[in-house]
Amino acid sequence: MMAFWNHVTLERPPRTMWQIKPPDAKRTGVDVSQFKKTLSTVIHDFELMDDLHRNVAVLNRLIYRMKYKFRNDKGFMFMVKLGKALDNCYRMCLKNDYVTLKSLIQMRDGMYSLPSRQNLEYVLARTQGFGKLMTRIENMSWIASHYFISRMKSGQAWKIVLIALATICRIWFHTRYILLKCCFWYDELYRYAPQFQYVGAKPWLPNDQSLPHNLKSWLCVDWEDRNLSHNSFTGQQLIRKIMSEAYSNITKENINTLMLDEEIDDSEIDDSETDNSRLTQNIKVTSNNNVKNKSLSNNDTEDIGDRETFVSSSNLPPNDGCTSIKRKHMNTAQGMSFKKSKNHAKKIEIIL
């Protein structure tokens, strides 16, 4: 049986609820207000993915424009896989699951009506699959960008490849950020699962499957943990932190060595200038020689070979003897007739 997290579309358990009084909720440790706040935070995070949606739309248009010319390119193949993974991500509709779970939290007759543990485990399984899908999107975007960078180095179709690379890099950045958020959502909801009650005879999860305690370790997210303050400035804070860490590793000694390596002596500059002038002189001389050779090649006897094959292959009209032919391949009979006609014309002019 396939794991529940690996299903794109999963059957939802029945919407059942259980009730608890506020004093009992405090005594058992069920913080309803914090649980509702966590769900609101997740829904708000989904609403802040407009930039990702724009880049996904651009990616789909690029795939449509590149599918004929780049159909055998490896980078484009991984780009298509990236698009399919993003389509599966949109088909999951995880935001609707969180909205439905939040709508089940109600207050009736002084008692909390909370969703059953089956509904909570369903959302946790969907979040687990969403996180696994994010890791695949990150992997596909990284491999596609690797092949596109190698194509840019070769200089072939680098303009359209640069646009595709920029789009994929932005998707990769958003995917990593969402993946960290997804781990936070899962950890916050998982700690409420033991406190919620099953409604019905059978649990929703089968006996041979279970939910992981820590989603980050299950996904093998081995990059550095970062403290995410869940607000709109989180991305800017991440960028500033990454830039500060990158520049803090560069010491003053390294900067001085870099500056010394880039310095060039005046003698080298003068030599390069003289070398360039000599090169330009050589280019001028060779160009003049080429012009002379071209002018001399008009009377060359070994340029076209057989005249009959040349005339038959050319698109020019056949020569009727009225036009001058200044080539050594001209027949002597045609030359004599041309001279006689020319002398006859001169005599007529003298008589007139």
HUKAMO-V720673 format. One line per field, one symbol per residue. ss: DSSP state (~ for helix, > for strand, _ for the rest). psi: psi as a letter, one per 40 degrees, with the letter a starting at -180 (. if undefined). Layout:
ss->???
psi->???
This chain:
ss->___~~~__________>>>>>~~~~~~~___~~~~~~~~~~~~~~~~__~~~~~~~~~~~~~~~~~_______~~~~~~~~~~~~~~~~~~~_~~~~~~~~~~__>>>__>>>>>_~~~~~~~~~~~~~~~~~~~~~~~~~~~~~~~~~~~~~~___~~~~~~~~~~~~~~~~~~~~~~~~~~~~~~~~~~~~_____________________~~~~_______________~~~~~~~~~~~~~~~___~~~~~~~~~~~___~~~~~~~~~~~~~~~~~~~~~~~~~~~~~~~~~~_______~~~~~~~__________________~~~~~~~~~~~~~~~~~~~~_
psi->hiideehdhhhiiigiiiiiiddddddeehgdddddddddddddddeffddddddddddddddddeeddfdehdddddddddddddddddddfdddddddddeehihhfeihhiiidddddddddddddddddddddddddddddddddddddeehfeddddddddddddddddddddddddddddddddeeddeiiihidiidhideiihidhddddefgeihiihhhgaeedddddddddddddddehiddddddddddeihidddddddddddddddddddddddddddddddedeiefdebhddddddeieiiiheedihhgieehidddddddddddddddddddd.
